[in-house]
Amino acid sequence: MNFSKLKYRSLLLGAGATLLLATSCKDFLDVDCYDQYSPTCLSSKKSYQSLTAPLYGGYIWSQYEGKFAWCVNEGLAGVLFNVNDQEGALFKLSIGDDNSILKEGYTSLYSGVIATSNQVIKIVADSLSSNAYPSDMSQADMQAVLGEAYLFRAYAHFLATEYFGECPLILNSENDISKNVSVPRVSRRTLYAQIEKDLKVAYAYLPEKPADAWRASRYSASALLAKLYLTMASCRVATPGVTYPYICPNPAECIANAEYYLNEIVNSGNYALASHAELFSAANRNSVSPETVFALYWTMGQYAEGSAYQSQMALSSDWSKGSGWGVGKGLTYTLYNSFTESDARKKELCFYVGNGTGNGYMTANGEMTWYGSDYVAKKKAGEVAFGQDGKEFLTQGQHLMNNIKKYVWAVDGTAVHGSGMSIDRRQDIIRLSDVYMMLAEAALLKSGADVTQVTSDANVISNINKVLTAHGAPTIDTIAYFTDFSSRHPAGEKFEFNVTVDDGNGNGTQKTVPVYSTVPMYHETVRADFLQQRRKEFAMEGHAWLDLKRFYYLNPEMAYKFMQQMDRGCAFTNSPEIPEDDSRFQTELGYKRLALVNLCNAQLAKDYPNGNYTVGDNEVEIFTAQFNEKNRWYLPIPSSAKSFLQPVVLDLYNDVLTGTYQY
């Protein structure tokens, strides 16, 4: 059975889709069996259980994990600063349907995870119905395999609709392949109904404690059901540009359902909170953590077998054997500035400059250094200068102050790659901290759309504080879902831009152009509301965009304000000697000013109508207004996929309920 043979006429996005599925029975069953189901291929419990192994990571997730996951969930959401090419386009909120990263994520979900899940469901369901399965397997064993496939199909469809809105729902791979049909996009109501249906099958079939601890359990389904119900309960307002807007018919019921499943997880006793130092340590990078409720597991191997994340985030190849593309990627100010120095999560999330130290980055073990561990001693001895070539100095030139550390393990010398983009990684989808945070969110949602209301409700505060206490973070007494800073930041702040003006003869003259903002600026704001608490806890774990989408469903106006009131800038430095609290911080280190470059350009266009000027590279335009006006809260389905989709959007909710859905 070679999954590379499956080609979705309606969803195919090119040769890349085949690579995602380029695995065979031999790859994960240790037997030779290709292209079709055969009893010889599936003759033992181990062989059936191996059918779902590819769903937990590797090829079929590789294009999603390689860039899409962090470009959207972290970059688009304003957690991760990154202005590079098409990655940076998403960060800058300049989103077109020809962006190759959108294509990669869409392909991975549909031609990878959903296609594989559908084939496993058919194989196992056929074996169950004909009572033709190995003697060393019970019916419960077979149902557990089936439950995993239903779980992943639901999860992939959930991601697809949260990213793309009204998108395809694919349940019948064989019909799609054999009849060569194109499929419609369906309403979110239709998608949510099938996702709920699949997750309830998974919940019924999965064991409470699987023999392999890394596999999904009944509580994995509980967690995803809770996430689904909270998402549905948040849907209170019709969204513009959506053909079939989803309005939750009974938010109170959905909240109660979410609380039921979340409390079930807590009361199971199967999970425990742990420090970030333990959760994200190199030693535990590919093992189940005490908090893990549901996760993907990447295993080092050839290109696209293991995780590419470390290579994408590591500062250089000295921290990630073979490749390191993390220079220019770091936490945005709105997130970075919200951490106190005493918050133990900060040094597990990024390599940050400690106030008043003057010596550079805080390392994994809490010591101050500058990239190479021997820098300070060697500099004092006069043996080296900053920017020297060699392994001791992992990057050169201008550096971000807060490059990503979470899930980047080679700093301790233990992480070895199989290839340049392939390393072991446990990627938690839901951990116990999220369970407690969702319980707090469920209580907040009971207040309806009044998202700025401050509460001291014990159901909210105690659940958040359980997470904060366990992770060495300051606890809270009150909190609001969202704090609106509109009244605190009047327009009119002065900014100075470095501009090069061409005199027409090829000679450039440097000028300083003052610009007074016509919009409020929020670079000094320290946000501490519920949205920010989630961002701090789950930064770089794939939650931020989905969290913001739930908030958007609840209150689109305030969600847009959240995006407006976000400083997406980042600080760079050419010197390890300047601490963050030094007065030279904003001048000699350099600060990426994002929102005002359009104002600067507007002023320069009046002064220099021939356009013979360039703005310094410390300024980057963020297209927040255009993002909202074009309703990019839903990403565009990639242009290369649209020709294989029917041009209509259908509400096939009743077909899902009656089991007559045909695609």
C-alpha positions as CSV (number, residue, x, y, z in Angstrom):
1,M,0.0,0.0,0.0
2,N,1.9,3.0,-1.2
3,F,0.3,6.3,-0.1
4,S,2.3,8.1,-2.8
5,K,-0.1,6.6,-5.3
6,L,-3.0,8.7,-3.9
7,K,-3.6,11.8,-5.9
8,Y,-6.5,14.1,-5.1
9,R,-7.6,15.5,-8.5
10,S,-9.6,18.2,-6.6
11,L,-6.8,19.1,-4.2
12,L,-3.5,18.4,-6.0
13,L,-1.1,21.2,-5.8
14,G,1.8,19.8,-7.8
15,A,4.6,17.4,-7.4
16,G,5.2,18.4,-3.8
17,A,2.0,16.6,-2.7
18,T,3.4,13.3,-3.8
19,L,6.5,13.8,-1.7
20,L,4.4,14.2,1.4
21,L,2.9,10.7,0.9
22,A,6.0,9.0,-0.3
23,T,6.0,6.3,2.2
24,S,5.2,2.6,1.8
25,C,4.3,-0.4,3.9
26,K,8.0,-1.3,4.0
27,D,8.8,2.0,5.5
28,F,6.7,1.5,8.6
29,L,5.7,-2.1,8.5
30,D,9.0,-3.8,7.7
31,V,7.4,-5.9,5.0
32,D,7.3,-5.6,1.2
33,C,3.8,-4.7,0.1
34,Y,3.0,-2.0,-2.4
35,D,0.1,-0.2,-4.0
36,Q,-2.8,-2.1,-2.6
37,Y,-4.2,-3.6,0.6
38,S,-3.2,-7.2,1.2
39,P,-3.6,-9.6,4.1
40,T,0.1,-10.3,3.8
41,C,0.9,-6.7,4.5
42,L,-1.3,-6.5,7.6
43,S,-0.9,-9.8,9.4
44,S,-0.2,-8.7,13.0
45,K,-1.2,-6.3,15.7
46,K,2.0,-4.4,15.1
47,S,1.4,-4.0,11.4
48,Y,-2.1,-2.5,12.0
49,Q,-0.8,-0.2,14.7
50,S,2.0,0.9,12.4
51,L,-0.6,2.2,9.9
52,T,-1.1,5.3,12.0
53,A,2.5,5.9,12.8
54,P,3.0,8.4,9.8
55,L,0.2,10.5,11.3
56,Y,2.3,11.5,14.2
57,G,5.0,13.3,12.2
58,G,7.4,13.0,9.3
59,Y,6.7,13.4,5.6
60,I,3.0,14.0,5.7
61,W,3.3,16.9,8.2
62,S,6.6,18.2,6.8
63,Q,5.4,21.1,4.6
64,Y,3.0,22.2,7.4
65,E,5.7,22.1,10.1
66,G,8.6,23.4,7.9
67,K,7.2,26.9,7.5
68,F,3.5,27.3,7.5
69,A,2.9,26.4,11.2
70,W,5.2,29.1,12.6
71,C,4.8,31.7,9.8
72,V,1.0,31.7,10.4
73,N,0.6,30.7,14.1
74,E,3.5,32.9,15.3
75,G,4.4,35.3,12.5
76,L,0.9,36.3,11.3
77,A,-0.2,36.5,15.0
78,G,2.6,38.9,15.9
79,V,4.6,36.6,18.2
80,L,7.6,36.0,15.9
81,F,9.4,38.9,14.2
82,N,10.5,37.9,10.7
83,V,10.5,40.2,7.6
84,N,12.2,37.8,5.2
85,D,10.6,37.3,1.8
86,Q,7.3,35.3,1.8
87,E,7.7,34.4,5.4
88,G,7.9,38.1,6.2
89,A,4.9,38.9,4.0
90,L,2.7,36.9,6.4
91,F,4.3,38.6,9.3
92,K,3.7,42.0,7.7
93,L,0.1,41.0,7.0
94,S,0.5,41.3,3.3
95,I,-1.2,38.1,2.3
96,G,-1.9,36.9,-1.3
97,D,-3.2,33.6,-2.6
98,D,0.0,33.1,-4.5
99,N,2.1,32.8,-1.3
100,S,4.0,29.5,-1.5
101,I,3.8,29.0,2.2
102,L,0.0,28.9,2.2
103,K,0.3,26.3,-0.6
104,E,2.6,24.1,1.5
105,G,0.3,24.2,4.6
106,Y,-2.8,23.4,2.5
107,T,-1.1,20.6,0.7
108,S,0.2,19.0,3.9
109,L,-3.2,19.0,5.6
110,Y,-5.2,17.7,2.7
111,S,-2.9,15.6,0.5
112,G,-1.0,14.5,3.6
113,V,-2.9,14.1,6.9
114,I,-6.5,13.9,5.6
115,A,-5.6,11.6,2.7
116,T,-3.6,9.2,5.0
117,S,-6.3,9.2,7.6
118,N,-9.0,8.4,5.1
119,Q,-7.1,5.4,3.8
120,V,-6.4,4.1,7.3
121,I,-10.1,4.5,8.1
122,K,-11.2,2.5,5.1
123,I,-8.6,-0.3,5.6
124,V,-9.4,-0.8,9.3
125,A,-13.2,-0.4,8.9
126,D,-13.2,-3.0,6.1
127,S,-11.2,-5.4,8.2
128,L,-13.5,-4.9,11.2
129,S,-16.7,-5.3,9.2
130,S,-15.5,-8.5,7.6
131,N,-14.0,-9.7,10.9
132,A,-10.7,-10.2,9.0
133,Y,-8.0,-9.1,11.4
134,P,-5.0,-10.8,13.0
135,S,-5.5,-13.3,15.8
136,D,-3.3,-11.3,18.2
137,M,-5.7,-8.3,17.9
138,S,-9.0,-7.8,19.7
139,Q,-11.9,-5.7,18.4
140,A,-10.8,-3.0,20.9
141,D,-7.3,-3.0,19.5
142,M,-8.7,-2.5,16.0
143,Q,-11.0,0.3,17.2
144,A,-8.0,2.0,18.8
145,V,-6.3,2.2,15.4
146,L,-9.5,3.4,13.9
147,G,-9.8,6.0,16.6
148,E,-6.4,7.5,15.9
149,A,-7.2,7.9,12.2
150,Y,-10.5,9.7,13.1
151,L,-8.7,11.9,15.6
152,F,-6.1,13.1,13.0
153,R,-8.7,13.6,10.3
154,A,-10.7,15.7,12.7
155,Y,-7.7,17.7,13.8
156,A,-6.5,18.4,10.2
157,H,-10.0,19.5,9.1
158,F,-10.2,21.7,12.3
159,L,-6.9,23.4,11.3
160,A,-8.0,23.8,7.7
161,T,-11.3,25.6,8.6
162,E,-9.6,27.8,11.2
163,Y,-7.0,28.9,8.6
164,F,-9.0,28.9,5.4
165,G,-12.6,29.3,6.6
166,E,-15.0,27.7,4.1
167,C,-12.8,24.9,2.7
168,P,-13.2,21.3,1.4
169,L,-14.4,18.5,3.6
170,I,-12.9,15.2,2.4
171,L,-14.1,11.9,3.8
172,N,-14.2,9.6,0.8
173,S,-10.8,9.4,-0.8
174,E,-11.6,6.5,-3.1
175,N,-14.6,8.3,-4.6
176,D,-12.5,11.4,-5.2
177,I,-9.7,9.4,-6.9
178,S,-11.7,6.9,-8.9
179,K,-14.4,9.3,-10.1
180,N,-12.0,12.2,-10.6
181,V,-14.5,14.6,-9.1
182,S,-13.9,18.1,-8.0
183,V,-15.2,19.0,-4.5
184,P,-17.0,22.0,-3.1
185,R,-16.0,24.2,-0.3
186,V,-18.4,23.7,2.5
187,S,-19.7,26.0,5.3
188,R,-18.0,26.1,8.6
189,R,-21.2,24.7,10.1
190,T,-20.7,21.6,8.0
191,L,-17.1,21.3,8.9
192,Y,-17.7,21.7,12.6
193,A,-20.4,19.1,12.5
194,Q,-18.1,16.5,10.9
195,I,-15.1,17.4,13.1
196,E,-17.3,16.9,16.2
197,K,-18.6,13.6,14.8
198,D,-15.1,12.3,14.1
199,L,-13.8,13.3,17.5
200,K,-16.7,11.5,19.2
201,V,-15.8,8.3,17.4
202,A,-12.2,8.8,18.4
203,Y,-13.3,9.4,22.0
204,A,-15.3,6.2,22.0
205,Y,-12.6,4.0,20.4
206,L,-9.3,5.3,22.0
207,P,-8.0,3.8,25.2
208,E,-7.5,5.8,28.4
209,K,-3.9,4.7,28.6
210,P,-2.4,3.4,25.3
211,A,0.4,0.8,25.6
212,D,2.6,3.2,23.7
213,A,2.6,6.4,25.8
214,W,3.2,8.6,22.8
215,R,0.0,7.6,21.0
216,A,-3.3,9.4,21.3
217,S,-5.6,8.5,24.1
218,R,-9.2,9.0,24.9
219,Y,-8.2,12.3,26.6
220,S,-6.5,13.5,23.4
221,A,-10.0,13.4,21.9
222,S,-11.4,15.1,25.0
223,A,-8.9,17.9,24.6
224,L,-9.7,18.5,21.0
225,L,-13.4,18.3,21.6
226,A,-13.0,21.0,24.3
227,K,-11.0,23.2,21.9
228,L,-13.7,22.7,19.2
229,Y,-16.5,23.6,21.7
230,L,-14.7,26.7,22.9
231,T,-14.2,27.7,19.3
232,M,-17.9,27.2,18.5
233,A,-19.0,29.0,21.7
234,S,-16.9,32.0,20.7
235,C,-18.8,32.4,17.4
236,R,-21.2,35.1,18.3
237,V,-20.9,37.6,15.4
238,A,-21.4,37.1,11.6
239,T,-18.1,37.7,9.8
240,P,-18.0,39.8,6.7
241,G,-17.2,38.1,3.4
242,V,-18.2,34.7,4.7
243,T,-20.9,33.0,2.6
244,Y,-22.2,30.9,5.4
245,P,-21.2,32.7,8.6
246,Y,-21.2,30.4,11.6
247,I,-23.2,31.6,14.6
248,C,-23.2,29.2,17.6
249,P,-26.8,28.2,18.3
250,N,-26.2,27.5,21.9
251,P,-23.0,28.9,23.4
252,A,-23.9,27.9,26.9
253,E,-24.2,24.3,25.9
254,C,-20.9,24.4,24.1
255,I,-19.2,25.9,27.1
256,A,-20.7,23.2,29.4
257,N,-19.5,20.5,26.9
258,A,-16.0,22.0,26.9
259,E,-15.9,22.1,30.7
260,Y,-17.0,18.5,30.9
261,Y,-14.2,17.2,28.8
262,L,-11.6,19.4,30.4
263,N,-12.5,18.4,33.9
264,E,-12.4,14.8,32.8
265,I,-8.7,15.3,31.8
266,V,-7.8,17.0,35.0
267,N,-9.6,14.3,37.1
268,S,-8.0,11.4,35.2
269,G,-4.8,11.9,37.2
270,N,-2.8,11.0,34.1
271,Y,-1.1,14.3,33.7
272,A,0.9,16.8,35.9
273,L,2.2,20.3,35.4
274,A,6.0,20.6,34.9
275,S,8.4,23.5,34.6
276,H,9.3,24.9,31.1
277,A,12.9,23.9,31.9
278,E,11.8,20.3,32.0
279,L,9.2,20.5,29.2
280,F,11.6,22.0,26.7
281,S,14.9,20.5,27.7
282,A,17.2,18.8,25.3
283,A,17.1,15.6,27.3
284,N,13.3,15.4,27.0
285,R,13.0,16.6,23.4
286,N,11.6,13.4,21.9
287,S,9.9,11.9,25.0
288,V,6.4,12.2,26.4
289,S,6.3,14.9,29.1
290,P,4.1,14.9,32.2
291,E,1.9,17.6,30.6
292,T,1.5,15.9,27.2
293,V,-2.1,15.2,26.3
294,F,-1.7,15.0,22.5
295,A,1.4,15.6,20.5
296,L,3.3,14.9,17.3
297,Y,6.6,13.2,17.4
298,W,9.4,13.8,14.9
299,T,12.2,11.3,14.6
300,M,15.6,12.3,13.2
301,G,16.3,10.9,9.7
302,Q,16.5,12.0,6.2
303,Y,15.3,15.3,5.0
304,A,11.6,15.9,6.0
305,E,11.5,12.8,8.2
306,G,12.4,14.7,11.3
307,S,11.5,18.2,12.4
308,A,12.8,21.2,10.5
309,Y,12.0,23.7,13.2
310,Q,15.4,23.8,14.9
311,S,17.1,24.6,11.6
312,Q,14.6,27.3,10.9
313,M,15.0,29.0,14.3
314,A,18.7,28.3,15.3
315,L,21.0,31.3,14.9
316,S,23.4,29.4,12.6
317,S,24.6,26.0,11.6
318,D,26.8,25.9,14.7
319,W,23.6,25.5,16.7
320,S,21.9,23.3,14.2
321,K,24.1,21.0,12.2
322,G,23.9,21.5,8.5
323,S,21.7,24.7,8.6
324,G,20.5,27.5,10.8
325,W,18.2,30.2,9.5
326,G,17.2,31.9,12.8
327,V,19.1,35.2,12.3
328,G,16.5,37.9,11.9
329,K,13.8,35.9,13.8
330,G,12.9,36.8,17.4
331,L,10.1,37.8,19.7
332,T,8.2,41.0,19.0
333,Y,8.2,43.7,21.6
334,T,4.6,43.3,22.6
335,L,5.3,39.8,23.7
336,Y,9.0,40.2,24.8
337,N,8.2,43.3,27.0
338,S,5.4,41.6,28.8
339,F,7.7,39.1,30.5
340,T,9.2,40.2,33.9
341,E,12.8,39.4,34.6
342,S,11.6,37.0,37.3
343,D,9.5,35.0,34.9
344,A,11.3,31.6,34.6
345,R,9.7,31.0,31.2
346,K,11.6,33.9,29.6
347,K,15.0,32.2,29.4
348,E,13.4,29.0,28.1
349,L,11.7,30.9,25.3
350,C,14.4,33.2,24.0
351,F,18.0,34.2,24.5
352,Y,17.4,37.6,26.1
353,V,19.5,40.5,27.2
354,G,19.2,40.8,31.0
355,N,18.8,44.3,32.4
356,G,22.0,45.9,33.6
357,T,24.3,43.0,32.7
358,G,26.0,44.4,29.7
359,N,27.3,41.0,28.7
360,G,24.8,39.8,26.1
361,Y,22.5,36.8,26.2
362,M,21.0,34.8,29.0
363,T,21.9,31.2,28.3
364,A,19.9,28.0,29.0
365,N,21.5,27.6,32.4
366,G,20.9,31.2,33.4
367,E,24.4,32.5,32.8
368,M,25.2,35.6,30.9
369,T,27.3,35.3,27.8
370,W,27.5,36.5,24.2
371,Y,26.8,33.7,21.7
372,G,30.1,31.8,22.2
373,S,30.5,30.6,25.8
374,D,34.1,31.9,26.0
375,Y,33.5,35.3,24.7
376,V,33.7,37.4,27.9
377,A,36.8,35.7,29.1
378,K,38.6,35.9,25.8
379,K,37.6,39.5,25.3
380,K,38.9,40.5,28.7
381,A,42.2,38.8,27.8
382,G,42.3,40.7,24.5
383,E,42.2,37.6,22.5
384,V,39.1,38.2,20.4
385,A,37.0,41.0,19.0
386,F,33.3,41.0,18.4
387,G,32.4,39.7,15.0
388,Q,35.3,37.4,14.6
389,D,34.9,34.4,12.4
390,G,34.7,30.9,13.8
391,K,32.5,28.6,15.9
392,E,32.8,30.7,19.0
393,F,30.9,33.4,17.4
394,L,27.8,31.9,15.9
395,T,26.6,34.9,14.0
396,Q,28.1,38.1,12.9
397,G,26.9,41.6,12.1
398,Q,23.6,42.8,13.5
399,H,21.8,40.4,15.9
400,L,18.4,40.2,17.4
401,M,18.2,40.5,21.1
402,N,15.7,37.8,21.7
403,N,16.3,34.9,19.2
404,I,14.2,31.9,19.8
405,K,15.3,29.2,22.2
406,K,12.2,27.1,22.8
407,Y,12.6,23.8,20.8
408,V,16.2,24.8,19.8
409,W,18.3,22.3,21.7
410,A,21.7,22.2,20.1
411,V,22.9,25.0,22.4
412,D,24.0,22.3,24.9
413,G,25.7,20.3,22.2
414,T,23.5,17.2,22.5
415,A,21.2,17.6,19.4
416,V,22.6,15.9,16.4
417,H,20.8,16.1,13.0
418,G,20.3,13.2,10.6
419,S,20.4,15.9,7.9
420,G,20.2,19.6,7.7
421,M,16.4,19.8,8.4
422,S,15.6,16.7,10.4
423,I,15.8,16.3,14.2
424,D,13.9,14.6,17.0
425,R,11.1,16.7,18.5
426,R,8.0,16.3,20.6
427,Q,5.6,18.9,19.4
428,D,2.8,19.2,22.0
429,I,-0.6,20.0,20.4
430,I,-2.4,20.0,23.8
431,R,-0.7,19.9,27.1
432,L,-2.1,20.1,30.6
433,S,-1.4,23.9,30.9
434,D,-3.7,24.4,27.9
435,V,-6.4,22.4,29.7
436,Y,-6.3,24.7,32.7
437,M,-6.2,27.8,30.4
438,M,-9.2,26.5,28.5
439,L,-11.1,26.1,31.8
440,A,-10.3,29.7,32.5
441,E,-11.4,30.7,29.0
442,A,-14.7,28.8,29.4
443,A,-15.5,30.8,32.5
444,L,-14.6,34.1,30.7
445,L,-16.8,33.2,27.7
446,K,-19.8,33.1,30.1
447,S,-19.6,36.9,30.2
448,G,-20.4,37.1,26.5
449,A,-19.0,39.7,24.2
450,D,-18.0,42.1,27.1
451,V,-14.4,41.1,26.7
452,T,-12.9,44.1,28.6
453,Q,-14.7,43.3,31.8
454,V,-12.2,42.7,34.6
455,T,-12.9,39.6,36.8
456,S,-11.6,38.0,39.9
457,D,-13.8,34.9,39.3
458,A,-12.1,32.0,41.1
459,N,-12.7,29.7,38.1
460,V,-10.7,32.0,36.0
461,I,-8.0,33.1,38.4
462,S,-7.2,29.8,40.1
463,N,-6.9,27.9,36.8
464,I,-4.5,30.5,35.3
465,N,-2.5,30.7,38.5
466,K,-2.0,26.9,38.6
467,V,-0.2,27.3,35.3
468,L,1.8,30.4,36.3
469,T,2.9,28.9,39.7
470,A,4.1,25.7,38.1
471,H,6.1,27.6,35.6
472,G,7.8,30.2,37.8
473,A,5.7,33.1,36.6
474,P,4.1,36.0,38.5
475,T,0.5,35.1,39.6
476,I,-2.6,37.3,39.1
477,D,-5.5,38.5,41.2
478,T,-7.7,39.9,38.4
479,I,-7.8,39.7,34.7
480,A,-9.8,40.7,31.6
481,Y,-10.0,38.7,28.4
482,F,-8.8,41.9,26.6
483,T,-7.6,45.3,27.7
484,D,-8.2,48.1,25.2
485,F,-5.4,50.6,25.3
486,S,-7.0,53.1,22.8
487,S,-7.5,55.9,25.4
488,R,-3.9,55.6,26.7
489,H,-1.9,56.3,23.6
490,P,-2.9,59.5,21.8
491,A,-1.5,60.2,18.3
492,G,1.2,62.7,17.8
493,E,4.3,60.9,18.9
494,K,7.5,62.0,17.2
495,F,9.7,59.5,15.3
496,E,12.8,60.2,13.3
497,F,13.6,58.3,10.1
498,N,17.0,58.0,8.3
499,V,16.5,58.7,4.6
500,T,18.8,58.7,1.6
501,V,17.9,61.3,-1.0
502,D,19.2,61.1,-4.6
503,D,20.2,64.4,-6.0
504,G,19.5,63.2,-9.5
505,N,23.2,62.6,-10.4
506,G,23.6,59.4,-8.5
507,N,24.8,61.0,-5.3
508,G,23.0,60.1,-2.1
509,T,22.5,62.6,0.7
510,Q,21.6,61.4,4.2
511,K,18.7,63.3,5.8
512,T,16.8,62.8,9.1
513,V,13.1,63.2,8.6
514,P,10.8,63.7,11.6
515,V,7.4,62.1,11.4
516,Y,4.6,62.7,13.8
517,S,2.3,59.7,14.1
518,T,-1.3,60.1,13.1
519,V,-2.1,56.7,14.7
520,P,-1.5,55.6,18.3
521,M,1.8,53.8,19.0
522,Y,2.0,51.0,21.6
523,H,5.7,50.2,21.8
524,E,5.9,50.9,25.6
525,T,2.7,49.0,26.5
526,V,2.9,46.0,28.7
527,R,0.0,43.8,28.0
528,A,-1.2,41.4,30.7
529,D,-4.7,40.3,29.7
530,F,-5.9,36.8,29.1
531,L,-4.9,36.9,25.4
532,Q,-1.4,37.9,26.4
533,Q,-1.2,35.3,29.2
534,R,-1.8,32.6,26.6
535,R,0.7,34.1,24.2
536,K,3.4,34.1,26.9
537,E,2.7,30.5,28.0
538,F,2.4,29.0,24.5
539,A,4.7,31.2,22.4
540,M,6.2,29.2,19.5
541,E,3.9,26.2,20.2
542,G,1.4,26.9,17.4
543,H,-1.5,28.5,19.5
544,A,-1.3,32.3,19.0
545,W,-3.2,32.6,15.7
546,L,-5.9,30.1,16.7
547,D,-6.3,31.9,20.0
548,L,-6.7,35.2,18.2
549,K,-9.2,33.7,15.8
550,R,-11.5,32.6,18.7
551,F,-11.3,36.1,20.0
552,Y,-12.2,37.4,16.5
553,Y,-15.3,35.2,16.4
554,L,-16.3,36.6,19.8
555,N,-15.6,40.3,19.1
556,P,-14.2,41.3,15.7
557,E,-13.8,45.0,16.6
558,M,-11.7,44.2,19.7
559,A,-9.6,41.6,17.8
560,Y,-8.7,44.2,15.2
561,K,-7.7,46.6,18.1
562,F,-5.5,43.8,19.4
563,M,-3.7,43.7,16.1
564,Q,-3.5,47.5,15.9
565,Q,-2.2,47.8,19.5
566,M,0.6,45.4,18.9
567,D,4.2,46.5,18.5
568,R,5.6,44.1,16.0
569,G,9.0,45.6,16.1
570,C,12.2,44.1,17.4
571,A,15.6,45.4,18.7
572,F,18.9,44.6,17.0
573,T,22.4,45.2,18.3
574,N,26.0,45.4,16.9
575,S,27.5,45.5,20.4
576,P,27.3,43.0,23.2
577,E,28.3,45.7,25.6
578,I,25.1,47.7,25.7
579,P,22.5,46.5,28.2
580,E,18.8,46.8,27.6
581,D,18.3,49.5,30.2
582,D,21.1,51.7,28.8
583,S,20.1,55.1,27.3
584,R,21.8,54.1,24.1
585,F,19.4,51.1,23.6
586,Q,17.2,52.8,21.1
587,T,20.0,54.6,19.2
588,E,23.1,52.4,18.9
589,L,21.3,49.1,19.0
590,G,18.7,49.9,16.4
591,Y,14.9,49.3,16.5
592,K,12.7,48.0,13.7
593,R,10.0,50.6,13.5
594,L,7.1,49.0,11.7
595,A,3.8,50.9,11.6
596,L,5.1,54.4,10.7
597,V,7.1,53.8,7.5
598,N,3.9,54.4,5.4
599,L,3.5,57.8,7.2
600,C,7.2,58.6,6.4
601,N,6.7,57.6,2.8
602,A,3.6,59.8,2.5
603,Q,5.5,62.8,3.8
604,L,8.5,62.1,1.5
605,A,6.3,61.7,-1.5
606,K,5.2,65.3,-1.0
607,D,8.7,66.6,-0.6
608,Y,10.2,64.5,-3.3
609,P,7.5,63.9,-5.9
610,N,10.0,62.2,-8.3
611,G,10.4,59.4,-5.7
612,N,14.2,59.7,-5.6
613,Y,14.6,58.7,-1.9
614,T,14.9,55.5,0.1
615,V,13.9,54.9,3.7
616,G,16.4,53.3,6.0
617,D,16.1,49.5,6.5
618,N,15.1,50.0,10.2
619,E,11.5,50.7,8.9
620,V,9.1,48.1,7.7
621,E,5.5,48.6,6.7
622,I,2.7,46.5,8.4
623,F,-0.5,46.3,6.5
624,T,-2.9,46.0,9.4
625,A,-5.8,48.0,7.9
626,Q,-5.6,46.2,4.5
627,F,-5.5,42.9,6.4
628,N,-8.7,43.7,8.2
629,E,-10.5,45.3,5.2
630,K,-9.8,42.2,3.0
631,N,-10.9,39.9,5.8
632,R,-7.5,38.1,5.9
633,W,-8.7,36.7,9.2
634,Y,-9.4,33.8,6.8
635,L,-6.3,33.0,4.7
636,P,-7.0,32.7,0.9
637,I,-7.0,29.2,-0.4
638,P,-3.9,28.9,-2.6
639,S,-4.5,29.9,-6.2
640,S,-3.1,26.6,-7.5
641,A,-5.8,24.7,-5.7
642,K,-8.8,26.8,-6.7
643,S,-9.1,25.4,-10.2
644,F,-9.7,22.0,-8.7
645,L,-12.5,23.2,-6.4
646,Q,-16.1,23.8,-7.3
647,P,-16.7,27.6,-7.4
648,V,-19.6,27.4,-5.0
649,V,-19.7,27.1,-1.2
650,L,-22.4,24.6,0.0
651,D,-24.0,24.1,3.4
652,L,-24.1,20.3,3.7
653,Y,-24.7,20.2,7.4
654,N,-27.7,17.8,7.1
655,D,-25.8,15.5,4.9
656,V,-23.1,15.1,7.6
657,L,-25.7,14.5,10.3
658,T,-27.5,11.8,8.2
659,G,-24.3,10.2,7.0
660,T,-25.1,10.9,3.3
661,Y,-22.2,13.3,2.7
662,Q,-20.7,12.1,-0.6
663,Y,-17.3,13.7,-0.9
